[in-house]
């Protein structure tokens, strides 16, 4: 009822309408449970609104891409970031029909967005679709009904700081005892004082159990959710709490001990440690993860890879990790890469947003800063300037390793390309090997070379090198080039 009322409010949803729904539900249960129920339905409505906005963005990107490709002649080639025209007349005609379909969907979604209408299914759309095709889902009608009812059975309550053990509605003691504050109509079923019902079983948290125990002992807010798993035939209790925002530190302080550049790929993270001058140190590291299997397995694989990355950063003493700020929201549509099905599957499977968000939350606990850099041309320029110099007989540097170096240098503010030696005829040592170039502020950079004691190898008059620095004092016409202003151009970091 509350969810239907919340969806019915639409754009008129406010704290006043929320309070009115809570007051109407309080008469049937209690103020505490009414607040918990309305909060859960409001969060579901807000989640649906965010999903609706993302869906509209995807439809708009598809419409723009198809309209652009239809406006081009058949067979016209595209650029690096702009697709070309369609190859055949049949494909062009099929895309015109798809354009009308997408425009119709976009018009309906925008109308729902303007009116505040969302589609919320308690239990999930996946189970609803499975009901219409039970054979493909491998379920009977009775088994589906059990899962459908279990998906709608749950108890959730937000925590309150200052209350006993951080939650007054669903209370869990440090030794694992669970008690529920029953509403007034169900007070006769209480088996403890103050209208509470104590469950027989006890809980134990294996993941972050010490953090949960610290919060419970300090009476800090902890939210709980009780749900039933039909496949295992067990009830589960999930605890969650909000981590305070991390304090921002200056970029110079984060980069004081160097940085670790990380290149994100579909099956591994390529990382390389850089010193304060942007030079690679040691050997590159790779942290692999498997994207196959269930969602829980994929999340565990990503979390394990990030844990190993953070542990390596702590071992190296580095306080910053640089990672690309990737976003494939506009590139996942088949309109932009229609024939490149493998490429679309590749970028759709890369957990870029989830990986970046999880890395940020996990790094906050270890005191490591995360720096998001522009991903433009990091793989291309890294392979061009760093892959060959870092390759040896004992180590083969890949494009991903070179991209990690480029990402780390960009986070430090250094140009990606390496400083190369001047031309052979311009080297001051006379066909010698000189790669170090003194900066304009280096003291004594225009001074004479120190006299090395020892026997002379050729006849030189005394004082021959006295005026070697002052080029204008020598017999040359015009002003010397060394006194002119020189500046080395750098490649653009983003286009």
Secondary structure, 3 states (H helix, E strand, C coil): CHHHHHHHHHHHCCHHHHHHHHHHHHCCCCHHHHHHHHHHHHHHHHHHHHHHHHHHHHHHHHHHHHHHHHCCCCCCCCCCCCCCCCCCHHHHHHHHHHHHHHHHHHHHHHHHHHHCCCCCCCCCHHHHHHHCCHHHHCCCHHHHHHHHHHHCCEEEECCCCCCHHHCCCEEECCCCEEEEECCHHHHHHCCEHHHEEEEEEECCCCCCHHHHHHHHHCCCCCEEEEEEECCCCEEEEEEECCCCCCCCCCHHHHCCCCEEEEEECCCEEEEEEECCCCCEEEEEEEEECCCCCCHHHHHHHHHHHHHHHHHHHHHHCCCEEEEECCCCCCCCCCCCCCCCHHHHHHHHHCCHHHHHHHHHHHHHHHCCEEEEECCCCHHHHHHHHHHCCCCCCCCCCCHHHHHHHHHHHHHHCCCCCCCCCCCHHHCCCCCCCCCCCCCCCCCCCCCCCCCCCCCCCCCCCCCCCCCCCCHHHCCCCCCCHHHCCCCCCCCCCCC
